[in-house]
Amino acid sequence: MLRFFFILLTLCSIANAEIVDTFQFHSPETQQRAIALAKTLRCPQCQNQNLVESNAAVAYELRLEVYQMANEGKSNDEIINIMTERFGNFVRYDPPFALNTYLLWLLPIIALGIAIVTSLYYLRKRKANKPLTTVEQQQINAFLQQQEQHD
């Protein structure tokens, strides 16, 4: 009985349920277009996977909606607009340049600018540090000797 329990436990840990798309498209071209479009839309639950890669139930439902709309003859722009209305620009991997997404688009440029300015400042400051003259070095050595005598 104990052996049966361990075998059952092992089988349960190996089993992996997957959601399988069995959607019937009108044509192979529509299928390719719908799948390509679903790959450009982000899963609202996973947030780091597209609708095709995600195994989330929400992604499965949205994927089927995209397939159905593509089968109905809606254009890619119409489908993207419908998804954007429901989930906002977040659902798109390439959000449009708009007032609410300007920071998303400009932040890498701003960060690059800050990095360049900081690097130039550092290099100029480093270049400005010239080696000491022999007289200056002698003065420092004399000062250090005086300090050692007082200690």
Rosetta blueprint (number, residue, H / E / L):
1 M L
2 L H
3 R H
4 F H
5 F H
6 F H
7 I H
8 L H
9 L H
10 T H
11 L H
12 C H
13 S H
14 I H
15 A L
16 N L
17 A L
18 E L
19 I L
20 V L
21 D L
22 T L
23 F L
24 Q L
25 F L
26 H L
27 S L
28 P H
29 E H
30 T H
31 Q H
32 Q H
33 R H
34 A H
35 I H
36 A H
37 L H
38 A H
39 K H
40 T L
41 L E
42 R E
43 C L
44 P L
45 Q L
46 C L
47 Q L
48 N L
49 Q L
50 N E
51 L L
52 V L
53 E L
54 S L
55 N L
56 A L
57 A H
58 V H
59 A H
60 Y H
61 E H
62 L H
63 R H
64 L H
65 E H
66 V H
67 Y H
68 Q H
69 M H
70 A H
71 N H
72 E L
73 G L
74 K L
75 S L
76 N H
77 D H
78 E H
79 I H
80 I H
81 N H
82 I H
83 M H
84 T H
85 E H
86 R H
87 F H
88 G L
89 N H
90 F H
91 V H
92 R E
93 Y L
94 D L
95 P L
96 P L
97 F L
98 A L
99 L L
100 N L
101 T L
102 Y H
103 L H
104 L H
105 W H
106 L H
107 L H
108 P H
109 I H
110 I H
111 A H
112 L H
113 G H
114 I H
115 A H
116 I H
117 V H
118 T H
119 S H
120 L H
121 Y H
122 Y H
123 L H
124 R H
125 K H
126 R H
127 K H
128 A H
129 N L
130 K L
131 P L
132 L L
133 T L
134 T H
135 V H
136 E H
137 Q H
138 Q H
139 Q H
140 I H
141 N H
142 A H
143 F H
144 L H
145 Q H
146 Q H
147 Q H
148 E H
149 Q H
150 H H
151 D L
